[in-house]
Amino acid sequence: MEHLEQFRQEARDWLEENCPPSMRTPLVPEEEVWGGRNAEYLNPESKLWLERMGNKGWTAPNLPKEYGGGGLDRDQTKVLHQELYRIKARPALNSFGIWMLAPCIIEFGSEEQKREHLPKIIKGEIRWCQGYSEPGSGSDLASLSTKAEDMGDHYLVNGQKVWTSYADKADWIFALVRTGPKEPKHNGISFLLIDMATEGVSTKPITLISGKSPFCETFFDNVKAPKENLVGVENSGWTIAKKLLQHERNFISNFGLAGGGTGSGADVVNIAKKYLGEANGQIANQAQRENITLHKMKEHAFGLTLQRSGDEGAKASAASSMFKYYGTEHNKDRYELMIAAMGNKGLGWTNEGFSDDEQAITKAWLRTKANSIEGGTSEVQLNVISRRVLDLPN
């Protein structure tokens, strides 16, 4: 324990010296940092914070130091997160590359791929998006049709992806492509990295009812992808695809914790007190107070479960579906409770009679519906849990 306390003091000293003042304030959504070739920083201190954390390797503290990561063990990583939380530090970098791709490159990638891509991911120099779903292949992902034809030194890629988050802003995409027969459908799939600046790659935004959308359609029209961008073995990409989904589901499960995922940042207790009134420090409406109390108890228990899983060193596995399912459904419940407490103020869409905060909550409530679709629908998660975790008969 002594070495951990020493590390805690070192981390605390470094953060005190290097975390800019404005990076210790509540995050403004417009100032979220995703990095990339064309990154824009509304707040100059956001860029400074990313540079310092990236150079330290602490945007990905548990990745190996030889590839630019922090090289911290599980306990040290936990201490670092505690110290970041203590000073209310904003995330230095949001990154699909860190959350999903990097662990798969570590496990399945070549040494050349690790040295080429991991340092750029960790420093936020390259922004990644995910090319999985297709118009005819959503929950049945393995039926995908995007084809990568072997042309000797490169693949020629043709097809379409859909619901590609931030594809219009990404520099590279990690995509599932068909390099072999379609039957059996899980075979013949490969995991390919494609530079979005390559000729023949195009994107088209998808508009959502919430008024905001990260989603795009992505098109590949005779796109040349070098052979060295194939991760793992040709026609064995389904194994990588499943592992990446487990990492993604681990990430999405954090949406179930207040402040752990996308949304308005509003707290259900404060919202209820504001719109339902307060008596002796409590929510005035008894029925809503009981509903919210139960919700917060479940949230605390869920947080402890995630913490225990992390402390035990649990790796991405089929059990990730349990966390993803519970976390996303819990996040939806949180916003349902807020909307119920707000009454007709929960219908805000424009500035006519509704504040910016009220509109943000309404739109975040709509956005939560996508949480139980992205990364695999809740129905798919229940199937995975029953078959892969509980080993129930089909």
C-alpha positions in Angstrom: 0.0 0.0 0.0 3.0 2.3 0.6 3.9 2.4 -3.1 0.3 3.3 -3.9 0.3 6.2 -1.5 3.5 7.4 -3.0 2.0 7.2 -6.5 -1.1 9.1 -5.2 1.1 11.9 -4.0 3.0 12.0 -7.2 -0.2 12.0 -9.3 -1.7 14.7 -7.0 1.3 16.9 -7.4 1.4 16.5 -11.2 -2.3 17.2 -11.6 -2.1 20.3 -9.4 0.7 21.6 -11.5 -0.6 20.6 -15.0 -4.4 20.7 -14.9 -5.5 24.2 -16.1 -8.0 26.1 -14.0 -10.9 26.0 -16.5 -10.4 22.2 -16.8 -11.5 21.9 -13.2 -15.0 23.3 -14.0 -18.2 21.5 -15.2 -17.8 20.4 -18.8 -19.5 22.6 -21.4 -20.7 20.1 -24.1 -19.4 22.4 -26.9 -15.9 22.1 -25.3 -15.7 18.3 -25.4 -12.4 17.2 -26.8 -12.3 14.4 -29.4 -8.9 15.3 -31.0 -8.1 14.4 -34.6 -6.4 16.0 -37.6 -9.0 18.8 -37.8 -9.7 19.3 -34.1 -11.1 22.6 -33.0 -10.6 23.9 -29.5 -13.1 26.6 -28.3 -11.1 26.7 -25.1 -7.3 26.9 -25.6 -6.8 25.2 -22.2 -8.6 22.1 -23.5 -5.8 21.7 -26.1 -3.2 22.3 -23.4 -4.8 19.7 -21.1 -4.9 17.1 -23.9 -1.3 17.7 -24.8 -0.2 17.3 -21.2 -2.2 14.2 -20.5 -1.4 12.7 -23.8 2.4 13.2 -23.4 2.1 11.7 -19.9 0.1 8.7 -21.3 -2.7 9.3 -18.9 -5.4 9.6 -21.5 -5.0 5.8 -21.6 -3.3 5.1 -18.2 -3.5 1.3 -18.4 -2.0 0.9 -21.9 1.6 -0.1 -22.2 4.2 2.7 -21.9 6.1 1.4 -24.9 3.2 2.5 -27.1 2.6 5.8 -25.4 0.2 4.7 -22.6 0.6 5.4 -18.9 1.8 1.9 -18.1 -0.1 1.9 -14.8 -1.4 -1.2 -13.1 -5.0 -1.6 -12.1 -4.6 -0.1 -8.6 -2.6 2.9 -9.9 -5.2 3.5 -12.6 -7.9 3.5 -9.9 -5.9 6.0 -7.8 -5.4 8.3 -10.8 -9.1 8.3 -11.5 -9.8 9.1 -7.9 -7.4 12.1 -8.0 -8.9 13.4 -11.3 -12.3 13.2 -9.6 -11.0 14.9 -6.5 -10.1 18.1 -8.5 -13.2 17.7 -10.7 -11.0 17.5 -13.8 -12.7 17.3 -17.2 -11.9 14.4 -19.5 -8.8 15.3 -21.5 -10.0 13.2 -24.4 -13.1 11.4 -25.6 -12.0 8.6 -28.0 -13.5 5.6 -29.6 -9.9 4.7 -30.3 -9.1 4.4 -26.6 -12.4 2.9 -25.5 -12.8 0.3 -28.2 -10.0 0.0 -30.8 -6.8 0.2 -28.7 -7.6 -2.9 -26.6 -8.2 -4.9 -29.8 -5.0 -3.7 -31.4 -3.2 -4.7 -28.2 -4.7 -8.2 -28.4 -4.9 -8.8 -32.1 -2.8 -6.3 -33.9 0.8 -6.7 -35.3 3.7 -5.0 -33.7 3.8 -2.5 -36.6 0.1 -1.7 -36.1 0.6 -1.1 -32.4 3.5 1.3 -33.0 1.8 3.1 -35.8 -1.7 3.6 -34.3 -1.6 3.4 -30.5 0.6 6.6 -29.9 -1.7 8.6 -32.2 -4.8 7.4 -30.4 -3.4 8.1 -27.0 -2.4 11.7 -27.9 -5.6 12.4 -29.7 -3.9 13.0 -33.0 -6.2 10.6 -34.9 -10.0 10.4 -34.4 -11.6 7.1 -35.1 -15.2 6.0 -35.9 -16.8 2.5 -36.0 -18.0 0.9 -39.2 -20.2 -2.0 -38.1 -23.9 -1.7 -38.9 -25.2 -1.6 -42.4 -28.7 -0.8 -43.8 -29.6 -4.5 -43.9 -27.4 -5.7 -41.1 -28.2 -4.2 -37.7 -28.8 -6.7 -34.9 -27.9 -9.4 -37.4 -24.5 -7.8 -37.8 -22.8 -11.0 -39.2 -25.0 -10.7 -42.4 -23.0 -7.6 -43.5 -22.3 -7.1 -47.2 -19.6 -4.5 -47.5 -17.0 -6.3 -49.6 -13.2 -6.1 -49.6 -11.8 -7.7 -52.7 -8.2 -8.9 -52.6 -6.2 -7.0 -55.2 -2.7 -8.2 -54.3 -1.2 -5.4 -52.3 -4.5 -3.9 -51.2 -8.2 -4.5 -50.8 -10.8 -2.8 -52.9 -13.7 -1.9 -50.6 -17.3 -1.3 -51.7 -20.4 -1.0 -49.6 -22.2 1.1 -47.0 -22.2 1.5 -43.3 -25.0 3.2 -41.3 -25.2 4.8 -37.8 -21.5 5.6 -38.0 -21.1 8.0 -35.1 -19.1 11.1 -36.0 -18.0 9.7 -39.3 -18.1 13.2 -40.8 -15.5 14.3 -38.3 -13.3 11.1 -38.0 -9.9 10.6 -39.6 -10.0 6.8 -39.7 -12.6 4.0 -39.4 -12.3 0.5 -38.1 -14.7 -1.5 -40.2 -16.0 -5.0 -40.7 -15.8 -6.1 -44.3 -16.5 -9.3 -46.1 -13.4 -11.0 -47.6 -14.8 -14.5 -47.9 -18.1 -16.4 -48.5 -21.3 -15.2 -46.9 -22.3 -18.6 -45.7 -21.8 -19.5 -42.9 -22.3 -15.8 -42.2 -19.9 -15.4 -39.3 -17.0 -16.6 -41.4 -15.5 -14.6 -44.2 -15.5 -11.4 -42.2 -12.3 -9.3 -41.7 -11.4 -6.4 -39.5 -10.0 -3.6 -41.6 -8.6 -0.1 -40.8 -9.4 2.6 -43.4 -8.2 6.2 -43.7 -11.3 8.4 -44.2 -9.2 10.7 -46.5 -8.9 7.8 -49.0 -10.5 8.5 -52.4 -13.9 6.9 -52.6 -14.9 7.4 -48.9 -17.9 9.7 -48.3 -20.3 10.4 -45.5 -23.8 11.8 -45.1 -25.3 12.9 -41.7 -28.4 11.3 -40.3 -30.9 13.7 -38.6 -32.6 12.5 -35.4 -35.8 13.7 -33.7 -33.7 15.1 -30.9 -32.4 17.8 -33.2 -28.8 16.7 -32.7 -27.2 13.7 -34.2 -23.7 12.2 -34.2 -24.8 9.6 -36.7 -23.9 9.3 -40.4 -24.1 7.0 -43.4 -20.7 6.0 -44.7 -20.1 5.0 -48.3 -17.1 3.1 -49.8 -16.8 3.4 -53.6 -13.8 1.5 -54.9 -11.7 2.4 -51.8 -8.2 1.1 -51.8 -7.1 -0.1 -48.3 -3.5 -1.4 -48.0 -3.1 -5.0 -46.9 -1.1 -3.9 -43.8 -4.3 -2.3 -42.4 -5.9 -5.8 -41.9 -6.0 -6.5 -38.2 -5.6 -10.2 -37.3 -6.1 -13.0 -39.8 -8.2 -12.6 -43.0 -11.7 -14.1 -42.6 -11.3 -14.2 -38.8 -12.6 -10.7 -38.0 -15.7 -11.9 -36.2 -13.6 -12.8 -33.2 -12.2 -9.3 -33.1 -15.6 -7.8 -33.7 -17.1 -9.5 -30.7 -14.3 -8.5 -28.4 -14.6 -4.9 -29.5 -18.3 -4.9 -28.9 -17.6 -6.1 -25.3 -15.3 -3.2 -24.8 -17.9 -0.9 -26.3 -20.6 -2.3 -24.0 -18.3 -1.8 -20.9 -18.0 1.9 -21.9 -21.8 2.3 -22.6 -22.6 0.7 -19.2 -21.3 3.9 -17.5 -24.3 5.8 -18.9 -26.1 4.2 -16.0 -24.2 6.3 -13.5 -25.1 10.0 -13.0 -22.6 12.0 -15.0 -21.1 8.8 -16.5 -22.5 9.2 -20.0 -23.9 11.5 -22.6 -26.8 13.7 -21.6 -27.7 17.1 -20.1 -25.6 16.7 -17.0 -28.7 17.4 -14.8 -29.2 15.6 -11.5 -32.6 13.9 -11.0 -32.8 14.9 -7.3 -32.1 18.6 -8.0 -34.5 18.7 -10.9 -37.3 17.1 -8.7 -36.7 19.6 -5.9 -36.8 22.5 -8.4 -40.1 21.5 -10.1 -41.9 19.6 -7.3 -40.9 21.7 -4.4 -38.8 21.0 -1.3 -39.8 20.3 2.3 -37.2 19.9 5.0 -34.5 19.3 2.4 -36.6 16.6 0.7 -38.5 16.3 -2.5 -42.0 17.5 -1.6 -44.0 15.0 -3.6 -43.9 11.7 -1.6 -44.6 9.4 -4.6 -41.9 10.9 -6.7 -39.5 11.0 -3.7 -40.0 7.3 -3.2 -39.4 6.6 -7.0 -36.3 8.7 -7.1 -35.0 7.2 -3.8 -35.3 3.7 -5.3 -33.6 4.9 -8.5 -30.7 6.3 -6.6 -30.3 3.2 -4.5 -30.1 1.1 -7.7 -27.6 3.5 -9.1 -25.4 3.2 -6.1 -25.6 -0.6 -6.1 -24.8 -0.6 -9.8 -21.8 1.7 -9.3 -20.4 -0.6 -6.6 -20.9 -3.6 -8.9 -18.9 -1.9 -11.7 -16.2 -0.9 -9.1 -16.0 -4.5 -7.8 -15.7 -5.9 -11.3 -12.9 -3.5 -12.0 -11.1 -4.2 -8.7 -11.3 -7.9 -9.6 -9.6 -7.3 -12.9 -12.5 -8.5 -15.0 -11.8 -8.3 -18.7 -14.2 -7.6 -21.5 -16.4 -10.7 -21.9 -20.0 -11.7 -22.5 -20.7 -10.4 -19.0 -20.3 -6.9 -20.4 -23.8 -7.3 -21.8 -25.2 -7.4 -18.3 -23.6 -4.0 -17.5 -24.5 -2.5 -20.9 -28.2 -3.7 -20.5 -28.6 -2.4 -16.9 -26.7 0.8 -17.5 -28.6 1.9 -20.5 -32.0 1.0 -19.1 -31.2 2.8 -15.9 -30.2 5.9 -17.8 -33.5 5.9 -19.6 -35.3 5.6 -16.3 -33.4 8.6 -14.9 -34.6 10.9 -17.7 -38.1 9.5 -17.5 -38.1 10.6 -13.8 -36.8 14.0 -14.7 -39.4 14.6 -17.4 -42.2 13.4 -15.0 -41.0 15.8 -12.3 -40.9 18.7 -14.8 -44.5 18.3 -15.9 -45.2 20.4 -19.0 -41.7 22.0 -18.7 -40.4 18.6 -19.8 -41.8 19.3 -23.3 -39.4 22.2 -24.0 -38.1 22.4 -27.5 -37.7 26.1 -28.3 -36.9 29.3 -26.4 -40.6 30.2 -26.3 -41.4 29.5 -22.7 -38.6 27.1 -22.0 -35.1 27.7 -20.7 -32.0 26.3 -22.3 -31.6 23.8 -19.4 -35.2 22.6 -19.9 -34.7 22.1 -23.6 -31.4 20.3 -23.0 -33.1 17.8 -20.7 -35.9 17.1 -23.1 -33.4 16.5 -25.9 -31.2 14.3 -23.7 -34.3 12.3 -22.7 -34.9 11.6 -26.4 -31.2 10.7 -26.9 -31.3 8.1 -24.1 -33.6 6.0 -26.3 -30.6 5.3 -28.6 -28.5 4.1 -25.6 -30.5 0.8 -25.7 -29.9 0.4 -29.4 -26.3 1.3 -29.9 -23.7 -1.3 -29.1 -26.4 -4.0 -29.5 -30.0 -3.6 -28.6 -31.3 -4.4 -25.1 -33.1 -7.4 -26.6 -29.8 -8.7 -28.1 -28.1 -8.2 -24.7 -30.7 -10.4 -23.0 -30.0 -13.1 -25.6 -26.3 -12.9 -25.0 -26.8 -13.0 -21.2 -29.0 -16.0 -21.4 -26.8 -18.0 -23.8 -23.2 -16.8 -23.0 -23.4 -15.9 -19.3 -26.2 -18.1 -17.9 -25.7 -21.0 -20.4 -29.5 -21.4 -20.8 -30.8 -23.7 -23.6 -31.8 -22.0 -26.9 
